[in-house]
Amino acid sequence: MLMTAREDTYQKVRTALEELAYEGAAITVKAVAKQAGIARATLYNDVELLDLVQGFEMQQQFSSSTVFTG
């Protein structure tokens, strides 16, 4: 079964997010677009994709600012 262009883009974005998170790199629209090989406008013009990226971005910010003490 062939993927539609939209499904292909979603897969590229998911993969880019996972790779950036694994590397500990900053997750931003610019970084995700570059890693996925797509235009930033693609992310900004698709509400679901933008929500996905911003969700990862917020999770990363929360994780890096949360300090647990014994």
C-alpha positions as CSV (number, residue, x, y, z in Angstrom):
1,M,0.0,0.0,0.0
2,L,1.4,3.4,-1.0
3,M,1.4,6.3,1.4
4,T,-0.2,9.6,0.4
5,A,1.9,12.7,0.4
6,R,0.4,13.8,3.7
7,E,1.1,10.4,5.3
8,D,4.7,10.5,4.0
9,T,5.1,14.0,5.5
10,Y,3.7,12.9,8.9
11,Q,6.1,10.0,8.9
12,K,9.0,12.2,8.1
13,V,8.0,14.6,10.9
14,R,7.5,11.8,13.5
15,T,10.9,10.3,12.5
16,A,12.6,13.7,12.8
17,L,11.0,14.3,16.2
18,E,12.2,10.9,17.5
19,E,15.7,11.5,16.1
20,L,16.0,15.0,17.6
21,A,14.7,13.8,21.0
22,Y,17.1,10.8,21.0
23,E,20.0,13.1,20.2
24,G,18.9,15.6,22.9
25,A,18.8,18.3,20.3
26,A,16.5,21.3,20.7
27,I,13.1,20.6,19.2
28,T,11.9,23.6,17.2
29,V,9.9,24.0,14.1
30,K,13.1,25.0,12.2
31,A,15.0,22.0,13.5
32,V,12.2,19.5,12.8
33,A,11.7,20.9,9.3
34,K,15.4,20.6,8.5
35,Q,15.7,17.1,9.9
36,A,12.6,16.0,8.0
37,G,13.7,17.6,4.8
38,I,10.5,19.7,4.5
39,A,9.7,23.4,4.4
40,R,8.9,25.2,7.7
41,A,5.7,26.4,6.0
42,T,4.5,22.8,5.7
43,L,4.5,22.6,9.5
44,Y,3.0,26.0,10.0
45,N,0.2,25.4,7.5
46,D,-0.8,22.0,9.0
47,V,-2.4,22.5,12.4
48,E,-2.0,18.8,13.4
49,L,1.7,18.8,12.4
50,L,2.3,22.0,14.3
51,D,0.5,20.7,17.3
52,L,2.6,17.6,17.2
53,V,5.9,19.5,17.0
54,Q,4.8,22.0,19.7
55,G,3.8,19.1,22.0
56,F,7.3,17.6,21.7
57,E,8.8,21.0,22.2
58,M,6.7,21.6,25.4
59,Q,7.5,18.2,26.7
60,Q,11.2,18.8,26.2
61,Q,11.1,22.1,28.0
62,F,9.2,20.6,30.9
63,S,11.6,17.7,31.1
64,S,14.6,19.9,31.1
65,S,13.2,22.3,33.7
66,T,11.9,19.7,36.1
67,V,14.3,18.9,38.9
68,F,13.4,16.2,41.3
69,T,15.0,16.3,44.8
70,G,15.3,13.3,47.1
